Amino acid sequence: MQEIKDNRQFKQSLFFALFLFILASASCGGKGNRPPADLTASGSPVVLIATQTPSSEPIVPPPPTFTPGSTSTFTQAPTETPTITATLTPTPIPTYVILRGEVLVRSNCRYGPGAPYLYKYGLVPGSNLEVIGRNDLGTWILVQAIGGNNPCWLKASLMDIKGDVKTVAPTYIPLPQSPYYEPPEWVLAKRDGNEVTVYWKSIQYRAGDETAEAPYLIEAWVCVDGKLIFTPIGSYETQTIIVDEPGCSEPSYGRLYFVEKHGYSRWIKIPWPASE
């Protein structure tokens, strides 16, 4: 029995030794099995040089290397300087008032600011009225009963006005129109220095339409001392002379009416000659 046991151990040892030998041979055999270098027809070794084939794809540069400790600098974009636009200063609007006054003497109140206009109604001394308008110079005022609505024009010197008449608004109101008469067919004007002569075709009254005032009325805006001044002129003739000075920034002008007891014809424009 002992002999069989020893024989078995011997075989195991021999098998283990053979296994170790096979492992050692396998590790050393890699060098001996390397394939021989390629040979040319003459037997010389062929040297293979690797060449880079150009690529059609773009070459992307490597990303920048970040160095610790470096700080990025922020550059502020230039700011646009605002353009200053000039603004117009609005012209202040004058504030006007309504005054009151007392009539001093018996007076004629008229349809327009001047003696050439038709009579409208009379005023008695002591009447207290509102002053709601004036002409440019303040020499004629537009008055009415307090709270009334039927105004007329009165010469300013005929009333005791409570306040400064220049604080009242400059005013012009339309004239009552006659349904019976047309304006003169034509009107002409010529200048001689500062004098402008205006003349026109006459109109005949129908019976009973006559008036105490002049049958022709000219409303002219003429230059006086460098200012354009409204000037009404009545005429019994078919021509009149008007003084018109040079020196105004605006041109002078005028218009002509025929006058009868019911009112005024439509006006016709006067072809005003320019100052020299």
C-alpha positions in Angstrom: 0.0 0.0 0.0 2.7 2.3 0.9 4.4 1.7 -2.4 1.3 2.6 -4.4 1.0 5.9 -2.4 4.5 6.9 -3.1 4.2 6.1 -6.8 1.1 8.5 -7.0 3.0 11.4 -5.3 5.9 10.9 -7.8 3.6 11.2 -10.8 2.0 14.4 -9.4 5.4 16.0 -8.9 6.5 15.0 -12.3 3.3 16.5 -13.8 3.8 19.8 -12.0 7.4 20.1 -13.1 6.4 19.5 -16.7 3.8 22.2 -16.4 6.4 24.7 -15.2 8.7 23.9 -18.1 5.9 24.4 -20.7 5.1 27.9 -19.2 8.8 28.9 -19.3 9.2 27.8 -22.9 6.1 29.8 -24.0 7.4 33.1 -22.5 10.7 32.8 -24.3 9.4 31.7 -27.6 7.9 35.2 -28.5 11.3 36.5 -29.4 12.2 33.6 -31.6 9.0 33.7 -33.6 9.4 37.4 -34.8 8.9 37.6 -38.5 12.0 38.4 -40.6 12.4 41.9 -42.0 11.1 42.5 -45.6 13.7 42.0 -48.2 14.1 43.4 -51.7 14.9 41.3 -54.7 18.6 41.8 -53.8 18.1 40.7 -50.3 18.5 44.1 -48.8 16.0 45.2 -46.1 13.2 47.5 -47.2 12.9 50.7 -45.1 9.3 51.9 -44.8 8.9 55.7 -44.4 5.5 56.8 -43.1 4.2 59.8 -45.0 1.2 62.0 -44.0 -1.6 62.2 -46.6 -3.0 65.7 -46.9 -6.6 65.9 -45.7 -9.3 68.0 -47.2 -10.8 68.7 -43.7 -9.8 72.0 -42.1 -7.2 71.9 -39.4 -8.7 73.1 -36.2 -6.2 74.8 -34.0 -5.9 73.6 -30.5 -7.8 75.6 -27.9 -5.9 78.2 -26.0 -4.2 77.1 -22.9 -5.4 78.9 -19.8 -2.6 80.1 -17.5 -3.7 80.2 -13.9 -3.4 83.7 -12.4 -4.1 85.6 -15.6 -7.1 87.9 -15.5 -9.3 88.9 -18.5 -9.7 92.6 -19.2 -13.2 94.0 -20.0 -13.2 96.8 -22.6 -16.4 98.9 -22.3 -18.0 99.8 -25.6 -18.0 103.5 -26.4 -21.3 105.2 -25.4 -23.1 107.3 -27.9 -23.2 111.0 -27.0 -26.8 112.2 -27.1 -27.5 115.0 -29.6 -29.0 118.1 -28.0 -32.0 119.3 -30.0 -32.9 123.0 -29.7 -36.5 123.5 -28.5 -38.6 126.4 -29.4 -39.8 128.5 -26.5 -43.5 129.0 -26.9 -44.7 132.6 -27.2 -46.7 133.4 -24.1 -50.4 134.0 -24.9 -51.6 137.3 -23.5 -54.4 137.2 -21.0 -57.2 139.6 -21.6 -59.9 140.8 -19.3 -63.4 142.3 -19.5 -63.7 145.7 -17.9 -66.7 147.9 -16.9 -67.3 151.6 -17.4 -69.9 154.4 -17.1 -71.1 156.4 -20.1 -70.3 160.1 -19.6 -72.5 161.8 -22.1 -75.3 160.9 -24.5 -73.5 158.9 -27.2 -74.0 157.2 -30.5 -73.1 153.5 -30.5 -72.1 152.1 -33.9 -71.7 148.9 -36.0 -67.9 149.4 -36.3 -65.0 151.2 -34.6 -65.2 154.6 -36.1 -67.5 157.5 -37.1 -67.9 156.3 -40.7 -69.9 153.2 -39.5 -73.7 153.1 -39.3 -75.5 154.2 -36.2 -76.8 151.2 -34.1 -78.4 152.7 -31.0 -77.9 155.5 -28.5 -76.5 155.4 -24.9 -77.5 157.7 -22.0 -75.2 159.2 -19.4 -74.7 157.0 -16.3 -75.2 153.7 -18.1 -72.9 151.0 -16.7 -71.6 148.7 -19.4 -69.1 145.9 -20.0 -66.1 146.6 -22.2 -65.4 143.4 -24.1 -63.2 144.6 -27.0 -61.2 147.4 -28.5 -59.5 148.5 -31.7 -55.7 148.4 -32.1 -55.1 151.8 -30.6 -57.8 151.5 -27.9 -59.5 154.7 -29.2 -62.8 152.8 -29.8 -64.3 150.1 -27.5 -66.8 147.4 -28.0 -69.4 147.6 -25.2 -72.6 145.8 -24.2 -75.0 145.7 -21.3 -73.7 143.7 -18.3 -74.5 140.1 -19.2 -75.9 141.2 -22.6 -75.4 140.0 -26.1 -76.0 143.1 -28.4 -72.7 144.9 -28.5 -71.8 148.1 -30.3 -68.8 150.4 -30.8 -68.3 153.5 -28.7 -65.6 156.1 -28.8 -63.4 155.4 -25.7 -63.3 159.0 -24.6 -67.1 159.0 -24.0 -66.8 156.4 -21.2 -65.2 156.3 -17.7 -63.4 153.0 -18.0 -62.5 151.2 -14.7 -59.1 149.8 -15.6 -56.5 149.9 -18.5 -58.3 149.6 -21.8 -55.2 147.9 -23.3 -55.9 144.8 -21.1 -59.0 144.2 -23.2 -58.7 142.0 -26.3 -58.3 143.7 -29.7 -61.5 142.7 -31.5 -63.2 142.9 -34.9 -66.8 141.8 -35.6 -68.5 141.3 -39.0 -70.7 144.0 -40.4 -74.4 143.4 -41.1 -74.8 142.6 -44.8 -77.3 144.2 -47.1 -79.4 141.8 -49.2 -80.1 144.4 -51.8 -76.8 145.7 -53.2 -73.6 144.3 -54.7 -70.2 145.9 -54.2 -68.9 148.4 -56.9 -68.0 146.6 -60.1 -64.4 147.7 -60.0 -61.9 149.5 -57.9 -58.4 150.8 -58.7 -55.5 152.4 -56.7 -52.3 154.3 -57.5 -49.5 155.6 -55.3 -47.7 158.9 -55.3 -45.1 158.8 -52.6 -46.9 158.1 -49.3 -50.3 158.9 -50.7 -52.5 156.2 -52.2 -55.5 157.3 -54.3 -58.3 154.8 -54.5 -61.2 155.3 -57.0 -64.1 153.1 -58.0 -67.4 152.9 -60.0 -70.4 154.6 -58.4 -73.6 152.9 -57.3 -77.1 154.5 -57.3 -79.4 154.2 -54.3 -82.9 152.9 -54.7 -85.4 155.4 -53.3 -85.5 155.4 -49.5 -82.3 153.5 -49.0 -80.1 156.5 -48.4 -78.3 156.9 -45.1 -76.9 159.8 -43.0 -73.4 158.2 -43.2 -71.2 158.2 -46.2 -72.3 155.7 -48.9 -68.9 154.2 -49.4 -66.7 152.7 -46.7 -63.0 151.7 -47.0 -61.4 149.5 -44.3 -57.6 149.9 -44.8 -54.6 148.5 -42.9 -51.9 151.1 -43.5 -48.4 151.7 -42.2 -48.1 154.4 -39.6 -44.7 154.8 -37.7 -43.6 151.3 -38.6 -46.9 149.6 -37.5 -49.8 148.4 -39.6 -52.9 150.3 -38.3 -56.5 149.6 -39.0 -58.1 152.8 -40.4 -61.8 153.1 -41.5 -62.6 155.9 -44.1 -66.0 157.0 -45.2 -66.4 158.8 -48.6 -69.3 160.6 -50.3 -67.3 160.6 -53.6 -66.0 157.8 -55.8 -62.4 158.4 -54.8 -60.3 159.2 -51.7 -56.7 159.7 -50.7 -55.1 157.6 -47.9 -51.7 158.1 -46.3 -49.6 155.0 -46.2 -46.0 155.2 -45.0 -43.1 152.8 -45.8 -41.3 150.9 -43.1 -43.7 148.1 -42.1 -42.7 144.4 -42.2 -46.2 143.5 -43.6 -47.8 145.0 -46.8 -50.7 147.4 -46.5 -54.1 146.4 -47.9 -57.7 147.5 -47.9 -61.3 146.7 -49.0 -64.3 148.7 -50.2 -68.0 148.5 -49.2 -71.2 150.2 -50.5 -73.3 151.4 -47.6 -77.1 151.7 -47.3 -79.5 151.9 -44.4 -80.0 148.1 -44.1 -76.3 147.3 -43.9 -73.2 146.8 -46.1 -72.6 145.2 -49.5 -70.0 142.4 -49.7 -66.6 144.0 -49.8 -64.3 144.2 -52.9 -60.5 144.0 -52.5 -58.5 147.1 -53.3 -55.4 146.3 -55.5 -53.1 148.1 -53.1 -49.8 149.5 -54.6 -46.6 148.6 -52.7 -44.6 151.3 -51.1 -41.5 152.5 -52.9 
